[in-house]
């Protein structure tokens, strides 16, 4: 668990699922991203806590007084190269953007994935998430020419990979 200015970054609980799903869908709509072929219509979005049980995966949320303000995780998406996980469902509410919490939770997920034995991390995103893309680049993610694995998210068009080094 990590804290900053009253915000708590902690593992997701089943009781967080509905709030996190609602937040993800609001952000998708806020940025005008397609609902089809994205996390918006992905059934896992409604049961994130269960999706990371019993697999080498984790999902953490940003909690402020019981209100979920963001989340991020890693997951061994089908079809990815060995020891590569995908950064999944990384979304922040407008209330926490620009406060350093997005970087905090991403850095935590990178450390946790490395500790879980992964040697690289993959992410899929959208051109409209420009500030997030800049943050990924600052943290060593490199642009790829195409999609890796089979996330089922056919609407994404930006693909990035980070090799986890010592």
Order of alpha helices (4+ residues) and beta strands (2+ residues): beta-beta-alpha-alpha-beta-beta-beta-alpha-beta-alpha-beta-beta
